Amino acid sequence: MSILIIDDNRDICDLILNILLSEDLEATTCSNPLEAADIISRVKPKLIITDMLMSGVDGRTLCQKIRADNATKDIKIIMMSAHPDAKKESENVGVDDFLAKPFEIDDLVNKVKNLLP
């Protein structure tokens, strides 16, 4: 059961990776959003955790592309952001859940476990 973490901040990727690994979950990181599509096709994650505002590729655009592709449309997506309007905006691009930054570890873990079979 793989999870892909996409955030242009390497420290955030590493933090979330360590949290998920401590829960015995399999995860991979991508700190260059421009490489996300290649990693998605190679890793075939069941869940993607992505930031909304990233340099290179906006998380909303990334989610729309994932939802529009038959090969990836069923991947679960959690969008994260500290932006005040982000939750509403994330709903408009079809994400499965939203995580406000800064987040509590328990909130992250619960959201992940709720979305994975």
C-alpha positions in Angstrom: 0.0 0.0 0.0 2.0 2.9 -1.2 1.6 6.6 -0.4 3.2 9.4 -2.3 4.0 12.7 -0.6 4.3 15.7 -2.9 5.6 19.0 -1.5 8.3 21.3 -2.8 9.5 21.7 0.8 11.9 18.7 1.4 11.5 19.1 5.2 7.8 18.7 5.0 8.2 15.6 2.8 10.7 14.1 5.3 8.5 14.9 8.3 5.4 13.2 6.8 7.5 10.3 5.5 8.8 9.6 9.0 5.3 9.9 10.6 3.9 7.4 8.1 6.9 5.0 8.4 6.4 5.1 12.2 2.9 3.8 11.5 4.2 1.0 9.4 2.9 2.6 6.2 4.8 2.4 2.9 5.6 5.9 1.5 7.6 7.7 -1.1 8.4 11.4 -1.4 8.6 13.9 -4.3 10.0 17.3 -3.5 10.0 18.4 -7.2 6.4 18.6 -8.3 7.5 18.7 -11.9 8.5 15.0 -11.5 5.2 14.0 -9.8 3.5 12.5 -12.9 6.5 10.3 -13.6 6.6 9.1 -10.0 2.9 8.5 -10.0 3.1 6.3 -13.1 6.0 4.3 -11.7 5.0 3.9 -8.0 1.2 3.7 -8.6 0.3 5.0 -5.2 -3.0 4.3 -3.5 -2.9 7.7 -1.8 -1.3 11.0 -2.6 -0.7 13.7 0.0 0.1 17.0 -1.7 0.6 20.6 -0.9 -1.7 23.1 -2.7 0.8 25.9 -3.3 4.1 24.6 -4.8 6.6 26.1 -7.2 6.5 24.5 -10.7 3.2 22.8 -10.4 0.2 23.9 -8.4 -1.4 21.2 -6.3 -4.9 22.0 -7.7 -3.7 21.5 -11.2 -2.0 18.3 -10.2 -5.2 17.0 -8.7 -7.2 17.9 -11.7 -4.8 16.0 -14.0 -5.0 12.9 -11.7 -8.8 13.0 -11.7 -8.9 13.4 -15.5 -6.7 10.4 -16.2 -8.5 7.0 -16.2 -5.3 5.3 -15.0 -5.1 7.6 -11.9 -8.6 8.8 -11.2 -9.2 6.4 -8.3 -6.1 7.4 -6.3 -7.1 9.0 -3.0 -5.8 12.5 -2.5 -5.3 14.6 0.6 -4.5 18.2 -0.1 -2.6 20.3 2.5 -2.2 24.0 2.8 -1.9 26.9 5.3 -3.8 29.2 3.0 -7.1 30.3 4.6 -9.3 29.5 1.5 -7.6 26.3 0.7 -10.2 23.8 2.1 -12.9 25.3 -0.1 -10.6 25.4 -3.1 -9.5 21.8 -2.6 -13.1 20.6 -2.7 -13.4 22.2 -6.1 -10.7 19.9 -7.6 -12.0 16.7 -6.2 -9.7 15.8 -3.3 -10.8 13.2 -0.8 -9.7 15.1 2.3 -8.0 18.3 3.4 -5.3 18.8 6.0 -4.6 22.3 7.3 -1.0 23.3 8.0 0.3 23.2 10.6 -1.2 19.9 11.3 -1.4 17.5 14.3 0.3 14.2 13.7 -2.8 12.3 14.9 -5.0 14.2 12.3 -2.6 13.2 9.5 -2.5 9.6 10.6 -6.3 9.4 11.0 -7.0 10.9 7.6 -4.5 8.5 5.9 -6.0 5.4 7.7 -9.5 6.5 6.9 -8.7 6.7 3.1 -6.7 3.5 2.8 -8.6 0.2 2.5 
